[in-house]
Amino acid sequence: MKLLDDLLDLLLPQLCAGCGRSPALLCASCLAFLTENVPRPAWPDPIPRGLPSPWAAASYEGPVRAAIVAHKERGRTPLAEPLGRALATAIRTAVTRPGVAVVPVPSSRAALRKRGHDPTRRMTVAAVRALRTSGTPVTGLDALYHRRRVADQAGLSHTARARNLAGALGVVPGAPVAGRDIILVDDVITTGATLSEAARTLTAAGAHVHAAATVATTPRHHPSRRR
């Protein structure tokens, strides 16, 4: 079925990734779901141990969900620009001091082979470019990698996700993270397990992880909750 979908994408005119109606990458109406929100706290419930303060630009539903899935799973890589700009608003809200490094959560090797690209890294590049253009001094840093295979996270509980990810990430040899102020980024926060494990890995290497930023948060989160 996916092969048929990919073939149709090649043969048919590209329509809005959000609504599937307008002949555009994202129509103005769907783009508004990404860009016309104030980033908000995105604490999951329960909150995994060590999760840095999470911020999200939008809710993972409707056109936002459709755009993220199209970018991530259907190879519509130009969506990295509008998604990256939305991510930039969440990063900007999370930044509390100048000179922070923005570190994306990496795709697994299996996901890279399947998709042919790393969607979170692609969005991070676009977000850092947007932030630097607007005068926010941040640096992109590819500091994490997968040390071992992990199971697909879809459908796993927060406890199962934490077990699946425990010890799965490592710091890229030579990556300058010790003493750095870092904001972690991902496309969506669901249970927070991935961001929590990434923060643990970086903290163990001497980094200071101040916050996390994502394009979207699943609707079951409780944005106003604090630890």
Summary of the structure (lengths in Angstrom):
residues: 227
radius of gyration: 16.9
end to end distance: 43.4
largest distance: 50.2
contacts: 770
relative contact order: 0.20
helix: 40%
strand: 19%
